[in-house]
Amino acid sequence: MLDDGHAPSFAAIPTRYAGVNFRSRLEARWAAFFDLAGWQWVYEPLDCNGWLPDFSIAARCDDVPGGVLLVEVKATREEAHRAKAKIDRANQAHRVLVLSAGPFRAAEWSGEFDDYFVDDPDFAIAGLVRDGAFSEAGLTWDYAIFRPSSLGVGVRCMSGWWADLITGEYTGNDPAEFPCPLAFQHWREAGNRVQWQSK
């Protein structure tokens, strides 16, 4: 936060990666992360009633409608939280993962995870996920965590849905059981892959 209470703004640096021109280096870095994680992605795949998701990820999870997990990338956690309203207004039934500036450790989310007693430094917070678990009202928002999977790195909801959203693998009931140091390793390597790339 800045002294005036506002989050700093960042200028996007258009970046080319894997033959795709990305609007920002952050989006390109997430694409590199997805490649390292073994996730199949498409950049800016469709228009959802005025909301243009940054990515779609191929998902083998039965509870991901159409086998597609949509992904929105925001520079800060504050922007990620604000994006939820726009995504909800788009009125579509896809599960959505909102990512920000990389995987985070629980301690970096300023007390938001106190109820989970997660103090493992390799517990990796992915961001936010729109999920329908435990809600008769439809899709609701939860935190998303990276976790080990058959691909190396997977992603699941913090509470409610205990299957990997990419592979569909059951991951157990306790999110704290799944530290994921590989998420942080992939993130560092993804940064190396796009650091000196420009459009």
BELBELCOR-V32922 format. One record per residue. N is the residue number from 1. PHI is phi in degrees with one decimal (none if undefined). Layout:
{{N;PHI} {N;PHI}}
//
This chain:
{{1;none} {2;-84.2} {3;-58.3} {4;-83.8} {5;88.9} {6;-97.3} {7;-73.0} {8;-65.9} {9;-99.8} {10;-125.4} {11;-83.3} {12;-72.2} {13;-110.1} {14;-55.6} {15;-140.2} {16;-101.1} {17;-147.1} {18;52.6} {19;77.6} {20;-116.9} {21;-89.1} {22;-95.3} {23;-70.3} {24;-146.3} {25;-65.2} {26;-62.8} {27;-61.8} {28;-62.9} {29;-65.7} {30;-64.9} {31;-60.4} {32;-63.9} {33;-60.1} {34;-59.1} {35;-60.8} {36;-63.2} {37;-80.1} {38;80.7} {39;-94.3} {40;-85.4} {41;-128.3} {42;-130.3} {43;-87.2} {44;41.2} {45;-75.3} {46;-163.1} {47;-104.0} {48;-108.3} {49;52.2} {50;94.7} {51;-106.6} {52;-105.7} {53;-61.6} {54;-72.1} {55;-144.2} {56;-121.0} {57;-119.1} {58;-68.7} {59;-123.8} {60;-101.6} {61;-81.2} {62;-60.5} {63;-93.7} {64;-107.0} {65;-53.1} {66;68.3} {67;67.9} {68;-129.6} {69;-102.3} {70;-85.8} {71;-130.3} {72;-115.5} {73;-113.5} {74;-127.2} {75;-70.0} {76;-131.5} {77;-64.7} {78;-62.4} {79;-64.4} {80;-61.5} {81;-64.4} {82;-68.1} {83;-66.4} {84;-57.0} {85;-64.1} {86;-63.2} {87;-65.3} {88;-63.2} {89;-65.2} {90;-66.7} {91;53.0} {92;-127.5} {93;-95.5} {94;-69.1} {95;-75.6} {96;-130.4} {97;-109.9} {98;-108.2} {99;-109.3} {100;-127.2} {101;-80.1} {102;105.2} {103;-65.1} {104;-120.4} {105;-85.7} {106;-54.9} {107;-63.4} {108;-78.8} {109;-99.3} {110;40.5} {111;83.2} {112;-68.7} {113;-115.2} {114;-57.6} {115;-66.6} {116;-95.5} {117;51.8} {118;-93.6} {119;-120.8} {120;-69.9} {121;-66.0} {122;-97.9} {123;-76.3} {124;-108.8} {125;-82.0} {126;-85.8} {127;156.9} {128;-120.9} {129;-135.8} {130;-88.9} {131;-141.2} {132;-99.4} {133;-65.9} {134;57.6} {135;-138.3} {136;-76.2} {137;-78.4} {138;113.4} {139;-72.1} {140;-126.0} {141;-102.9} {142;-141.6} {143;-81.3} {144;-113.4} {145;-125.9} {146;-80.9} {147;-149.2} {148;-62.7} {149;-147.1} {150;-64.3} {151;-84.8} {152;115.1} {153;-129.1} {154;-125.2} {155;-142.8} {156;-145.8} {157;-75.0} {158;-64.3} {159;-140.2} {160;94.4} {161;-111.7} {162;-104.9} {163;-125.5} {164;-64.4} {165;-71.9} {166;-92.2} {167;-96.3} {168;82.6} {169;-66.4} {170;-67.9} {171;-117.8} {172;88.8} {173;-89.5} {174;-106.6} {175;-62.7} {176;-68.4} {177;-75.6} {178;-124.1} {179;-64.2} {180;-138.5} {181;-60.4} {182;-62.6} {183;-60.6} {184;-69.0} {185;-64.3} {186;-61.1} {187;-64.1} {188;-62.4} {189;-65.6} {190;-60.3} {191;-61.8} {192;-63.2} {193;-69.6} {194;-111.3} {195;-55.1} {196;-104.7} {197;-86.9} {198;-136.5} {199;-73.0}}
//
